[in-house]
Each structure stands twice: as C-alpha cells, then as structure tokens.
Amino acid sequence: MPDIVTTLVPASIGMAKPGRQLGASVTPAQRRRLVAAALLIGDLVTLTIVAGILQLGAAVAASDTDTNMASLILVWALALCGALAGFSLYGSERAEPVDRLRRRTLGNLVAAAVVFAWLAVEQPTSHLWGFVVAGAGLIVVLGYYIEALIRGALLRRQLWTAPTVLYGTMPACLALARDLVSRPELGLRPIAILADEEGVVPPDAADAADAAEFPVITPVQANIMSPRIEVALCASGDLHVEQADWLARLPLRQIFVVHDASTLQVLNPQLRAMGGLLGLELRSAIHMPRNLRLKRVLDLVVAIPIAVLALPVVAVLALAVKMVDNGPAFYAQPRVGRNGHIFNVYKLRSMYADAEARLAAHLAADTAARQEWERFFKLSNDPRILPGIGQFIRRSSLDELPQLWNVLRGDMSIVGPRPFPAYHNQCFDTAFQALRTSVPPGLTGLWQVTDRSDGDLAVQKRQDSFYIHNWSFWLDFYVLLQTLPAVLHGRGAK
C-alpha cells in the first residue's frame, strides 16, 4: 500500500471549528428539521402580521366583524404552509435566492386559490375577497424579508448550510470550496476534500488544502464520517464510472457533478439530454420583443403609483437643496441608453454648482484620489458633495427619484444596467458596450443591490453581463425587493 500523505480527520468530524456553532453539534437530520421549523414559523409569523392588517381593514371597511375570520386564517395557514412545502421551501436544498422567490410567489398563488375556493363555498357574499388579494401580495413581499432574516440567523449558527465533501482535482476542489464559502446562502458548506480512490495525495496539494483550512480525507475516512455528510460535489466535472459507484455507496442525500459555468453567465439553464450527453441550453430572454413589451408594462405599473407618492418628497428635497446652495434644484446629465441613444437623466442636485471645477482641482492635487477615480469613477471623500443634504440624498438614493420621469418617458426601465455617462461607458470594451446598450438602462440594477456594488469596472461588467444573459421577471422582482435593504444600508452609494 502506498504511503498516504494527508491531513488526518477524526471519525467524529462535524464542521469546521466544531463546538463553536450549533450546526457543529447536530446531525444532518436534526439540522434539516431545525431549518424546516424555523422557516415554517417565519411563514406563520408573516401570516399573523398580515392577518392583523386584514382584520384592521375588515373593521374599517365593514360595520360588523366577520365571525369566520379565525376560520379564514386557519384555512389560509394550512394552505400556505402546505403549498410552500410542496414547492420545497422548507429546506436549504433549493437555496438559490431568485429561484426561492419564484417558488415562494407561486406557492402563495396556490394558497390564495385554495382560500378563494373556501370563501366561495363558505362565505360567497364575504367582503374579504379584496383583502385576500391584497394579503396574498403582502405575504410574498413580507415573507421574502422575514425568510432573509431567518436565513441570516441560521447561517450564523451554521444550520442553513449542508455539510459537503468535494471530490475531484485539487485545484478544482479548492476553487469550488472558496466559492461556496463566499456564498453561504447557497446552502452548501465544504468540510473536507476527498483524496482519490487510492488515497494518494501529493504533498503540495495537501499543503494547499491545509492552508485553506479544508482537510483532505481518504475514502476510508469518508466511509466512517459519512453519517455527518449530506452532499458530495464532484468538482472536476469528470466523474468516472468507478468513482460514481463509490460515491453512490455512501449514504448521501445529494451528489452533484459540478461544471464551472461562470464564464457562461448562467442562472437557470435548461438541461437537455442528447443520447449519453447532457447539454445546457442558454437563451437571451430579454431580447425577445414580447419580453421587452412585458417589461415596459410592468415598468408603468410600478412607476406610476410610486411617482405619485414621491412627488411631495421630491418637492421638499428640492427646496432643501436650494437652501444650501444657490442654483437649480435639479440637473440633467447626458447618459447612454438603449441602442446608444443619448438621453438626459434627471436627478436632484447633490453637488455644488461648480462641481466639475472642484473635481478637476482635487484630482490634480491628490494622486491617490485620481487613481481611485480612474478605477471606480467614485471618490470616498468627494469635494463636490453639498454638506448635509447632499450626503443624505446620495446615501439614501433619494436623488434618483426624478428618474421616475425617465421611466415614464420610456428612456429607462425600473430594473436594468445603470445608465453611464459616455466617459464611463467608453472604459469598457466595444463588445460589452454593445451588450449593455442592447437593453433598457435601469433605475436600479443587480450590481447596485449586491455586496459587490463597490467593485471596480471588472465587477460592474460581470454583474451587468449576468443580468442581461439571465433576465427574467423573477430576477427583476428579486432586484426590486433587494433595492430596499440596499438603500437602507447605503450600499455602494457615494
């Protein structure tokens, strides 16, 4: 038997840094039950809050109190929990955020249909029909945010993520492990890397894995610790028959053969069987005319009521700007729109009237600031910003509210790549400029609502490309819901 160079792991291994987190001391079955219970309780809390709103609305809309309100809520609770369980939402297996939002919305539609059927039989003349419609929409939105809070709490206790072992070439395993660690919301936590069938691990590979805090284990050790493992990932994408047979003998809930599709910018590929081969079908849905028309209709549905509500806020903020610095309260800046069309984007003025002169002087005097500007087109300490009101409306993104007029005019969409000035757009290669301008620019976008919103031009390019290649109604809905916490945290706003 050849010498084995490996990082030894005891049979009782659970997670990294065992004992410091709740997830390190529970079995996989217990973990799944705790996750399901937490998510179920979150949905019941959501329904309880919405029920309070419905009860208040019923009291305002009708002179008498509906004696069957309790029955309605009981039916709704059973229908909602049953539907969401049917869409596999009471677990972390279906953890991709956009897909979970889609499933949550569809589950709520099914639950609402059940409630409507019950009302048709039990209370055909009830005044609650309208409240159920409003309540179903509110449950989708409120449930999304409550689930995010629960997911964060479970992540802190290492309960959301399933313990996962990686199999394949060492570089591929290490790269995949780092990616999973950076995105724990996906529900997979790498705890070890499996050696090959012979148990031979090159010293340099073992050293690299040890440095990355991912222990390398042998097949014998994997057999011993298999009750603590839920998922196996073949990171190389090249799983041979004998390797598949060996992994299949382990009592694992899921085995994935992973292919690096990061360069394809794919979110929800369509899998196609072609004899003994599997193919990924990629579509660019946003470029279909019917989808562009649908996007325009949804823009108007969202923008019109928000614009009406925002009008008095914009008026107050415009007055505050003029009190701080004499000059126009609004300004228009040329931006590059769809098909290269140049249009004026409108904002509340958050900078001094002589902002460009101040910027030029600052960049000429400060080399570090000039380098920061050339990389990000933002400054951490921007001398152009108005004191007080300027920082406030920029950090809160309230300076963007006048762009609702751009949306109503059709220059922009609610969600899409942000429109850049020409000097910013020209920093990208020609092919990406053409890709960006093939779709309507947006009031908010994927780059703005992610933790990568402070990234440089390469990050902007990757995020905008991902959005365009993977556009769907659900991705727009996801970005829209993520905009609120991003604004509240002032993420990426400078």
C-alpha positions as CSV (number, residue, x, y, z in Angstrom):
1,M,0.0,0.0,0.0
2,P,1.5,3.4,-0.9
3,D,2.3,6.0,1.7
4,I,-0.5,8.3,2.4
5,V,0.2,12.0,2.9
6,T,-3.0,13.5,4.2
7,T,-4.5,15.7,6.8
8,L,-6.0,13.3,9.2
9,V,-9.5,13.9,10.4
10,P,-11.1,12.1,13.3
11,A,-14.2,10.0,12.6
12,S,-16.3,12.3,14.8
13,I,-15.7,15.3,12.5
14,G,-18.7,17.6,12.1
15,M,-17.9,21.0,10.8
16,A,-15.0,23.5,10.8
17,K,-14.3,24.7,14.3
18,P,-16.6,22.1,16.0
19,G,-18.5,23.1,19.0
20,R,-18.4,26.8,18.4
21,Q,-21.6,26.8,16.4
22,L,-24.9,24.9,16.9
23,G,-24.5,23.4,13.4
24,A,-21.4,21.6,14.6
25,S,-23.2,19.5,17.2
26,V,-26.4,18.4,15.4
27,T,-26.9,15.5,13.0
28,P,-27.9,16.2,9.3
29,A,-31.4,15.1,10.1
30,Q,-31.7,17.4,13.1
31,R,-30.3,20.3,11.0
32,R,-32.9,19.8,8.4
33,R,-35.7,19.7,10.9
34,L,-34.5,22.8,12.6
35,V,-34.3,24.6,9.2
36,A,-37.8,23.5,8.3
37,A,-39.2,24.5,11.7
38,A,-37.6,28.0,11.5
39,L,-38.9,28.6,8.0
40,L,-42.3,27.3,8.9
41,I,-42.5,29.6,12.0
42,G,-41.4,32.5,9.8
43,D,-44.3,31.9,7.4
44,L,-46.8,31.7,10.3
45,V,-45.4,34.9,11.7
46,T,-45.8,36.5,8.3
47,L,-49.4,35.3,8.0
48,T,-50.1,36.5,11.6
49,I,-48.9,40.0,10.7
50,V,-50.9,40.1,7.5
51,A,-54.0,38.7,9.3
52,G,-53.7,41.7,11.7
53,I,-53.7,44.1,8.8
54,L,-56.7,42.2,7.2
55,Q,-58.6,42.3,10.5
56,L,-58.0,46.1,10.7
57,G,-59.1,46.5,7.1
58,A,-62.2,44.4,7.7
59,A,-63.1,46.6,10.7
60,V,-62.7,49.8,8.7
61,A,-64.5,48.5,5.6
62,A,-67.5,46.9,7.3
63,S,-69.7,47.8,10.2
64,D,-69.7,44.3,11.6
65,T,-66.9,41.9,12.5
66,D,-66.7,38.8,10.4
67,T,-67.3,35.9,12.8
68,N,-65.5,33.5,10.5
69,M,-62.2,35.4,10.3
70,A,-60.5,32.8,12.5
71,S,-61.6,30.1,10.2
72,L,-60.3,32.0,7.2
73,I,-56.8,32.4,8.8
74,L,-56.7,28.7,9.8
75,V,-57.5,27.7,6.2
76,W,-55.0,30.2,4.9
77,A,-52.3,28.9,7.2
78,L,-52.8,25.3,6.2
79,A,-53.0,26.2,2.5
80,L,-49.9,28.4,2.7
81,C,-47.7,26.0,4.6
82,G,-48.8,23.1,2.5
83,A,-48.1,25.0,-0.8
84,L,-44.7,26.2,0.3
85,A,-43.8,22.8,1.5
86,G,-44.9,21.4,-1.9
87,F,-42.5,23.9,-3.6
88,S,-39.6,22.6,-1.4
89,L,-39.2,25.8,0.5
90,Y,-38.8,24.3,4.0
91,G,-35.2,23.3,3.5
92,S,-32.0,24.7,2.2
93,E,-31.7,22.4,-0.8
94,R,-33.5,24.9,-3.0
95,A,-31.3,27.8,-1.9
96,E,-30.7,29.9,-5.0
97,P,-32.4,33.2,-4.0
98,V,-34.1,34.1,-7.3
99,D,-35.5,30.5,-7.6
100,R,-36.7,30.6,-4.0
101,L,-38.5,33.9,-4.7
102,R,-40.2,32.3,-7.7
103,R,-41.3,29.3,-5.7
104,R,-42.5,31.5,-2.9
105,T,-44.6,33.6,-5.2
106,L,-46.1,30.5,-6.9
107,G,-46.8,28.9,-3.6
108,N,-48.6,31.9,-2.4
109,L,-50.7,31.9,-5.6
110,V,-51.7,28.3,-4.9
111,A,-52.5,29.1,-1.3
112,A,-54.6,32.1,-2.4
113,A,-56.5,29.9,-4.8
114,V,-57.4,27.5,-2.0
115,V,-58.6,30.4,0.2
116,F,-60.7,31.7,-2.7
117,A,-62.3,28.3,-3.1
118,W,-63.0,28.1,0.6
119,L,-64.6,31.6,0.5
120,A,-66.7,30.6,-2.5
121,V,-68.2,27.7,-0.6
122,E,-68.4,29.1,3.0
123,Q,-68.8,32.8,2.5
124,P,-69.8,33.6,-1.0
125,T,-71.0,37.1,0.0
126,S,-68.0,37.9,2.2
127,H,-66.3,41.3,1.9
128,L,-62.9,39.6,2.5
129,W,-62.2,38.8,-1.2
130,G,-60.3,42.0,-1.8
131,F,-58.4,41.7,1.4
132,V,-57.2,38.2,0.5
133,V,-55.9,39.6,-2.8
134,A,-54.0,42.3,-1.0
135,G,-52.9,39.9,1.7
136,A,-51.5,37.4,-0.8
137,G,-49.3,40.1,-2.3
138,L,-48.2,41.3,1.1
139,I,-47.3,37.8,2.2
140,V,-45.0,37.4,-0.8
141,V,-43.0,40.6,0.0
142,L,-43.1,40.4,3.8
143,G,-42.4,36.6,3.7
144,Y,-39.3,37.3,1.5
145,Y,-37.8,39.7,4.0
146,I,-38.6,37.5,7.0
147,E,-37.1,34.5,5.3
148,A,-33.9,36.5,4.7
149,L,-33.7,37.3,8.4
150,I,-34.2,33.7,9.3
151,R,-31.6,32.6,6.8
152,G,-29.2,35.0,8.3
153,A,-29.8,33.7,11.8
154,L,-29.4,30.1,10.6
155,L,-26.2,30.9,8.8
156,R,-24.7,32.4,12.0
157,R,-25.4,29.1,13.7
158,Q,-24.2,27.0,10.7
159,L,-27.6,25.4,10.3
160,W,-28.5,26.7,6.9
161,T,-25.6,25.0,5.1
162,A,-25.4,21.3,4.5
163,P,-22.0,19.7,5.3
164,T,-20.4,18.9,1.9
165,V,-17.4,17.0,0.7
166,L,-15.7,17.8,-2.5
167,Y,-14.2,15.3,-5.0
168,G,-12.0,15.9,-8.0
169,T,-8.7,17.5,-8.9
170,M,-7.3,19.5,-6.0
171,P,-7.3,22.9,-7.8
172,A,-10.9,22.5,-8.9
173,C,-11.9,21.4,-5.3
174,L,-10.1,24.4,-3.7
175,A,-11.6,26.9,-6.2
176,L,-15.1,25.4,-5.6
177,A,-14.7,25.4,-1.9
178,R,-13.7,29.1,-1.8
179,D,-16.7,30.0,-4.0
180,L,-19.1,28.1,-1.7
181,V,-17.6,29.7,1.4
182,S,-18.1,33.2,-0.2
183,R,-21.7,32.4,-0.9
184,P,-23.1,30.5,2.1
185,E,-26.7,31.4,1.1
186,L,-26.5,28.6,-1.5
187,G,-26.8,26.2,1.4
188,L,-23.6,24.1,0.9
189,R,-20.7,24.2,3.4
190,P,-17.5,22.4,2.3
191,I,-16.0,20.5,5.3
192,A,-13.4,18.2,3.5
193,I,-11.8,17.3,0.2
194,L,-11.7,13.6,-0.7
195,A,-8.5,12.0,-1.9
196,D,-8.6,9.8,-4.9
197,E,-9.6,6.2,-4.9
198,E,-6.0,5.1,-3.9
199,G,-5.9,7.6,-1.1
200,V,-2.8,9.2,-2.5
201,V,-2.5,13.0,-2.0
202,P,0.6,14.9,-3.4
203,P,2.3,16.8,-0.6
204,D,1.9,20.2,-2.3
205,A,-1.9,19.6,-2.8
206,A,-2.2,18.5,0.9
207,D,-0.4,21.7,2.0
208,A,-2.6,23.9,-0.2
209,A,-5.8,22.3,1.2
210,D,-4.5,22.6,4.8
211,A,-3.6,26.2,4.3
212,A,-7.1,26.8,3.0
213,E,-8.5,25.0,6.2
214,F,-10.1,22.3,4.1
215,P,-8.9,18.9,5.4
216,V,-8.1,16.2,2.9
217,I,-9.6,12.8,3.8
218,T,-9.3,9.3,2.4
219,P,-12.1,7.1,1.2
220,V,-11.9,5.1,4.4
221,Q,-12.3,8.2,6.5
222,A,-15.2,9.3,4.3
223,N,-16.9,6.0,4.9
224,I,-16.5,6.4,8.6
225,M,-17.8,10.0,8.8
226,S,-20.5,9.6,6.1
227,P,-23.3,9.9,8.7
228,R,-22.2,13.6,9.1
229,I,-22.1,14.3,5.4
230,E,-25.2,15.4,3.4
231,V,-23.8,16.4,0.0
232,A,-21.0,15.3,-2.3
233,L,-19.8,17.5,-5.1
234,C,-17.5,16.2,-7.9
235,A,-15.7,19.5,-8.6
236,S,-13.8,18.5,-11.7
237,G,-16.9,17.8,-13.8
238,D,-15.3,14.5,-14.9
239,L,-16.8,11.7,-12.8
240,H,-15.7,8.2,-14.0
241,V,-17.9,5.2,-13.6
242,E,-15.9,3.6,-10.7
243,Q,-15.9,6.9,-8.9
244,A,-19.6,7.3,-9.3
245,D,-20.2,3.8,-8.0
246,W,-18.1,4.6,-4.9
247,L,-19.9,7.8,-4.2
248,A,-23.3,6.2,-4.7
249,R,-22.5,3.7,-2.0
250,L,-22.2,6.5,0.6
251,P,-25.5,7.4,2.4
252,L,-25.6,10.9,0.9
253,R,-28.8,12.8,0.2
254,Q,-27.4,14.5,-2.9
255,I,-24.5,14.0,-5.3
256,F,-23.7,16.8,-7.8
257,V,-21.3,16.7,-10.8
258,V,-20.3,20.3,-11.0
259,H,-19.3,22.1,-14.2
260,D,-17.8,25.6,-14.0
261,A,-20.3,27.7,-15.9
262,S,-19.1,31.0,-14.5
263,T,-17.9,32.1,-18.0
264,L,-21.3,31.3,-19.4
265,Q,-23.1,33.7,-17.0
266,V,-25.9,31.2,-16.5
267,L,-28.5,31.3,-13.7
268,N,-31.3,28.9,-14.8
269,P,-30.0,26.8,-17.7
270,Q,-32.3,24.3,-19.4
271,L,-30.9,20.8,-19.3
272,R,-31.2,18.7,-22.4
273,A,-30.4,15.0,-22.8
274,M,-28.7,14.1,-26.0
275,G,-28.1,10.4,-26.0
276,G,-25.4,9.8,-23.5
277,L,-24.6,13.5,-23.3
278,L,-26.1,16.4,-21.3
279,G,-26.3,19.8,-22.8
280,L,-27.1,23.3,-21.4
281,E,-29.5,25.4,-23.4
282,L,-28.9,29.1,-22.9
283,R,-31.4,31.8,-24.0
284,S,-31.3,35.6,-24.0
285,A,-34.9,36.2,-23.0
286,I,-34.6,39.9,-22.6
287,H,-34.0,40.5,-26.3
288,M,-37.3,38.9,-27.3
289,P,-39.8,41.6,-28.4
290,R,-42.7,40.2,-26.3
291,N,-40.5,40.3,-23.1
292,L,-39.5,43.8,-23.8
293,R,-43.2,44.8,-24.1
294,L,-43.9,42.9,-20.9
295,K,-41.1,44.7,-19.1
296,R,-42.5,48.1,-20.3
297,V,-46.0,47.3,-19.0
298,L,-44.5,46.2,-15.6
299,D,-42.4,49.4,-15.5
300,L,-45.6,51.6,-15.9
301,V,-47.5,49.5,-13.3
302,V,-44.7,50.1,-10.8
303,A,-43.6,53.6,-11.7
304,I,-46.9,55.4,-11.9
305,P,-48.0,54.9,-8.3
306,I,-44.5,55.4,-6.9
307,A,-44.2,58.7,-8.9
308,V,-47.4,60.0,-7.4
309,L,-46.3,59.2,-3.9
310,A,-42.8,60.5,-4.4
311,L,-43.9,63.9,-5.8
312,P,-44.2,65.7,-2.4
313,V,-41.0,64.2,-1.2
314,V,-39.1,65.5,-4.3
315,A,-40.6,68.9,-3.7
316,V,-39.4,69.1,-0.1
317,L,-35.9,67.9,-1.0
318,A,-35.6,70.3,-3.9
319,L,-36.4,73.2,-1.5
320,A,-33.7,71.9,0.9
321,V,-31.1,71.8,-1.9
322,K,-31.8,75.4,-2.9
323,M,-31.5,76.5,0.7
324,V,-27.9,75.0,0.9
325,D,-26.5,76.1,-2.4
326,N,-28.0,78.7,-4.8
327,G,-28.7,77.2,-8.2
328,P,-31.2,74.8,-9.8
329,A,-32.5,72.0,-7.6
330,F,-32.4,69.5,-10.4
331,Y,-29.8,68.8,-13.0
332,A,-29.8,66.7,-16.2
333,Q,-26.8,64.7,-17.4
334,P,-26.4,63.0,-20.8
335,R,-26.3,59.2,-20.4
336,V,-26.0,56.4,-22.9
337,G,-29.3,54.5,-23.3
338,R,-30.6,51.6,-25.3
339,N,-29.2,51.3,-28.8
340,G,-26.7,54.0,-28.0
341,H,-29.4,56.7,-27.7
342,I,-28.2,59.6,-25.7
343,F,-30.8,61.0,-23.2
344,N,-30.9,63.3,-20.2
345,V,-31.1,61.5,-16.9
346,Y,-32.7,63.7,-14.2
347,K,-31.5,63.9,-10.6
348,L,-31.9,66.1,-7.5
349,R,-28.7,68.1,-7.3
350,S,-26.4,66.8,-4.6
351,M,-23.3,68.7,-5.6
352,Y,-22.1,72.2,-5.8
353,A,-23.0,74.2,-8.9
354,D,-19.3,74.3,-9.8
355,A,-18.8,70.6,-9.1
356,E,-16.7,69.9,-12.2
357,A,-14.2,72.6,-11.4
358,R,-13.9,71.3,-7.8
359,L,-13.3,67.7,-9.1
360,A,-10.6,68.8,-11.6
361,A,-8.7,70.7,-8.9
362,H,-9.0,67.9,-6.4
363,L,-7.8,65.2,-8.8
364,A,-4.9,67.4,-9.9
365,A,-3.7,67.9,-6.3
366,D,-4.3,64.4,-5.0
367,T,-2.7,61.4,-6.8
368,A,-4.5,58.8,-4.7
369,A,-7.8,60.4,-5.4
370,R,-7.1,60.4,-9.1
371,Q,-6.2,56.7,-9.1
372,E,-9.4,55.9,-7.1
373,W,-11.5,57.9,-9.7
374,E,-9.9,56.2,-12.6
375,R,-10.7,52.8,-11.2
376,F,-14.2,53.3,-9.7
377,F,-15.4,56.6,-11.0
378,K,-16.3,57.3,-7.4
379,L,-14.5,59.1,-4.5
380,S,-14.6,58.1,-0.9
381,N,-14.2,61.8,0.1
382,D,-15.8,63.7,-2.7
383,P,-15.3,67.5,-2.5
384,R,-18.2,68.2,-4.8
385,I,-20.9,66.9,-2.4
386,L,-23.2,69.5,-0.7
387,P,-22.8,69.4,3.1
388,G,-25.7,67.7,4.9
389,I,-28.4,67.4,2.3
390,G,-26.1,66.2,-0.5
391,Q,-24.7,63.3,1.5
392,F,-28.2,62.4,2.8
393,I,-29.9,62.2,-0.6
394,R,-27.0,60.3,-2.1
395,R,-26.7,57.8,0.7
396,S,-30.5,57.2,0.7
397,S,-30.6,57.3,-3.2
398,L,-33.4,59.9,-2.9
399,D,-31.5,61.9,-5.5
400,E,-32.6,59.3,-8.1
401,L,-36.3,59.8,-7.6
402,P,-36.7,62.3,-10.5
403,Q,-35.6,59.4,-12.8
404,L,-39.1,58.0,-12.4
405,W,-39.9,60.6,-15.1
406,N,-37.3,58.9,-17.3
407,V,-39.1,55.6,-16.7
408,L,-42.5,57.1,-17.6
409,R,-41.0,58.6,-20.8
410,G,-39.5,55.2,-21.8
411,D,-35.9,56.3,-21.6
412,M,-35.3,53.8,-18.7
413,S,-36.7,50.7,-17.1
414,I,-37.3,50.2,-13.3
415,V,-34.6,47.4,-13.3
416,G,-31.6,47.2,-15.6
417,P,-28.0,48.2,-16.0
418,R,-27.5,51.7,-14.7
419,P,-27.0,54.3,-17.5
420,F,-23.5,55.5,-17.5
421,P,-22.0,58.8,-18.8
422,A,-20.1,58.4,-22.1
423,Y,-16.7,58.7,-20.4
424,H,-17.6,55.8,-18.1
425,N,-19.1,53.7,-20.8
426,Q,-16.1,54.1,-23.0
427,C,-13.9,52.4,-20.4
428,F,-15.4,49.0,-21.4
429,D,-14.6,47.0,-24.4
430,T,-16.7,47.5,-27.6
431,A,-18.5,44.2,-27.3
432,F,-19.6,44.9,-23.7
433,Q,-20.7,48.4,-24.7
434,A,-22.9,46.8,-27.4
435,L,-24.3,44.3,-24.9
436,R,-25.1,47.0,-22.3
437,T,-26.9,49.2,-24.8
438,S,-29.0,46.3,-26.2
439,V,-31.3,46.6,-23.2
440,P,-33.1,49.5,-21.5
441,P,-31.0,51.0,-18.7
442,G,-32.5,50.8,-15.2
443,L,-33.4,52.9,-12.2
444,T,-31.9,50.1,-10.0
445,G,-29.8,47.1,-11.1
446,L,-28.2,43.9,-9.9
447,W,-24.8,45.5,-9.4
448,Q,-26.3,48.2,-7.1
449,V,-28.1,45.7,-4.8
450,T,-25.3,43.2,-4.2
451,D,-22.4,43.2,-1.8
452,R,-20.2,43.8,-4.9
453,S,-21.6,47.3,-5.5
454,D,-18.3,48.9,-4.5
455,G,-16.4,46.8,-7.1
456,D,-14.4,48.2,-9.9
457,L,-15.1,48.1,-13.7
458,A,-14.5,44.3,-13.9
459,V,-17.1,43.7,-11.3
460,Q,-19.6,46.0,-13.0
461,K,-19.0,44.2,-16.2
462,R,-19.6,40.8,-14.7
463,Q,-22.7,41.8,-12.8
464,D,-24.3,43.6,-15.7
465,S,-23.5,40.7,-18.1
466,F,-25.0,38.2,-15.7
467,Y,-28.2,40.3,-15.5
468,I,-28.6,40.6,-19.3
469,H,-27.9,37.0,-20.0
470,N,-30.2,35.7,-17.3
471,W,-33.0,38.2,-17.3
472,S,-36.4,37.1,-16.2
473,F,-39.4,38.5,-14.4
474,W,-38.2,36.8,-11.3
475,L,-34.8,38.3,-11.5
476,D,-36.3,41.8,-11.9
477,F,-38.6,41.1,-8.9
478,Y,-35.6,39.9,-6.9
479,V,-33.6,43.0,-7.7
480,L,-36.6,45.2,-6.8
481,L,-37.0,43.6,-3.4
482,Q,-33.3,43.8,-2.7
483,T,-33.3,47.5,-3.5
484,L,-35.0,48.4,-0.2
485,P,-32.3,46.9,2.1
486,A,-29.6,48.2,-0.2
487,V,-30.9,51.7,0.1
488,L,-31.4,51.4,3.9
489,H,-27.7,50.2,4.2
490,G,-26.5,52.9,1.8
491,R,-24.7,50.0,-0.1
492,G,-22.3,51.3,-2.7
493,A,-23.7,54.9,-2.6
494,K,-21.0,57.6,-2.7
